[in-house]
Amino acid sequence: MASTDSLENNTKFAEKNQATFPILADPEKDMSQEYGVLSPIGFAKRWTFYIDNNGIIKKIDKQIDVRLAGQELVSNMDELGFPRANY
């Protein structure tokens, strides 16, 4: 997960939500700009990039429904052949 929030805010978010995964802090918005997800108002769009172990982007999901995001993430990873041991 990546966010344009500061490391401090991301850490608070992770602790509050008991996140079990890393959250990249991109307050300078360099990575968001490079991936094409930076909105005109300065926030990162909620897109999911599925990247394999070789760094190849296998899929970009631009239609995120936050209520179903977890289920869709697992479904997409299964569809793309990511091994279950990794998630």
N, C-alpha and C positions, 0 to 999 in steps of 0.2 A: 504494500500500500504506500502511496505517496501523497503528500499534502503540501500546499504552499504555506502552511502554518510553521511557526518556529519549532525548534527541537523541544523547547520547554512545553509548548502547548500540545505537541504530539505525544510527549511523555505523559502528560496529565490525562489526555484522551485515552491512551493505551491502558493506563492504570485504572481509570474509571470504568472502562469497558472490558477489563481483564483480557486484553488482546494477547494472543499467543503467537503473534507474527510481528516482524519488524515494520516500522513505519518510517519512511524516508521523509526528512524535513527538507523542503525546497523553498525556503523563504525568499531567496533571490530569484526564483522562478526560472532558472536556467534549464533544468530538466523538463519542466512543464512546457517551456517554449520549444525545446528540441523535439519532444514527442507530439507536438501540435495540439496539446490539450489546454493551453492557456486561453481562458475566455477574455473577451474585451475588458471586463471589469476586474481582471487580475486573479481570478480563482481558477483552479484546475477543474476541468470537466470530469464527470464521473464515468470514465471509460475504463474497461478492463483489458489489459494487454496480457495475452498468454504467451510466455516466452519459454522456449525449451532450454535444456542444459547447455546448448551450444550458442545461446544468445539469439536464436532465430525467433522472430515474432510469428507465431502460428495463427493467431486470430486476434482481432480487436473487436470487442463488444462495446458498441456506442449506445446501446439501448438498455440502460441499467434501471431496473425497478428495485429500489432499495428494500422493498418488502420481500422480494424473491431472490435477492442477489446471492445469498449463500447457496441456495439450491441450484441456481443457474450456474454458479461457479463450478460446483462439483459436476454437474451434468456436462458442461463444456469441457472440463478437464478429462472426463471419461471419454467423451466423443473424440477428443484430440489424442487420446492414447497416453496421457500422463499416468505413470504408475501410481496406484493408490497409496503406496508407502510414503509418498512425498507430501500428501495432504490429508 
